[in-house]
Amino acid sequence: MKQVIVLNVNGDPYTVAVNPWQTLNEVLREDINLTGVKVGCGSGDCGACTVLVDGRAVSSCLSLAIEMEGKTIMTVEGMAPSGETLHPIQEAFIEKGAIQCGFCTSGMEISALHLLNHNPSPTDTEIREALSGNLCRCTGYTKIVEAVAAAGQKMKESSERKPS
Amino acid sequence: MRLSHFDYYAPATIIDAVDLLQAKGPGARVMAGGTDLLIKMRHAGLKPRAIISLKHIPGLDTIAFDKQRGLIIGAMALLADVADHPDILKHYPTVALAARGTANAQVRNMGTVIGNLCNASPSADNAPTLLAMDAEVHIQGPSGARTLPLEHFFKGPGVTALEPFEIVTAIHAPIPAPHSGTAYISLSARGKLDCTAVGAGIMLTLKGRVCEDLRLFISACGPTPIRARNAENMIRGKELTADVVDKAGAEASWETRPITDVRASADYRSKMVAVLTRRVLRQAHKSALER
């Protein structure tokens, strides 16, 4: 019944045996131990399980793992692969106080990454729209929006510093 | 919460998909993006024995436009891609708007326009504007391919005109007439994220200052999207004066049969049908004048 597939997650290939009914979220958390990916509502409303699949932000709780072979998957762990230097989005979330309990953070950061990859200088409205599928139940969204704006600035500055 | 157990099939052709659907019987479900199906399995007790995914069928994700035939949106075309498609934004702006207003970014990156239609929720965001544009559903089944006006597709909440073992392969929207305009407005809680509580979609065609023809559909105010024919009749052949627009709004409100549920009260919905009818009439009129 199980099918052996190779998942490309954060640049590394993982060979896993999956049942058809296992979601990407379950396989990432339970088989590959990437527990930065959360699971909240299980119905695509809260965004805590957001990952990038071929560069698009999707809900891993509504994705079947069996359909993910051959695709490029990125979780929050892939944003800071060395584990030492954080991604500018993560730095900005810390600097702006955009993290409280942290449960929504990984999904927020992945959605922010998806936005900033496509739109390096988003307006506040564009940031709010891009994050509208991610819920934070601790506090509000002001600091998160500020953090994403600051991260966009940081990412632009660092790409300008790099020789082309 | 875990999904119930099922067998998974990813056929390579639509014919194979229909054959599999037939072979696996009533316990089999077709899956496009999966954003409705998996939620029904997780939260509404649906337990399919087999899931037949359309993801591996080449060409089903097509979005094609040409000036003779109009717009084709394939069964696997993602809501996000429909929302951003340059031809759709240019020639079918309300189709793009409705797709953009469906769920959230994550779901739009997984879910499809056709899936939203096949789920047949009375509140489906992509229905009113495609109904107003007189779109046609392309269907493949055991006895071959057929087409059906979208207007005849919705039969009740979650119920469509699909016969057993039939699969929708695409939706076709004709070229909008010259001097026509469209509009779609939906109301919901939490921005545009929650299911639509009331929606109105319209296409109208002007001849000089007179509204020559129009199609007006109200969503989430009955078991299916409802065509407000009496309101249409009050407008057809007339100039869109404030008085005509007001009366049509009131008439549309009479024609719908909203219920009270978690999203809105029947009373609120009835009032908003009149408001949205007036607004889409004015918007579509404006867009027709600009074309």
Interface residues (C-beta under 8 A of the other chain):
Chain A: N19 P20 W21 Q22 T23 E26 G42 S43 G44 D45 G47 T50 V53 R56 A57 V58 S59 L62 S63 L64 I66 E67 S111 H114 E129 A130 S132 G133
Chain B: M1 R2 L3 S4 H5 F6 D7 Y8 A10 G34 T35 L38 I39 R42 H43 I51 S53 K55 A80 A103 N104 A105 Q106 V107 N109 M110 G191 K192 L193
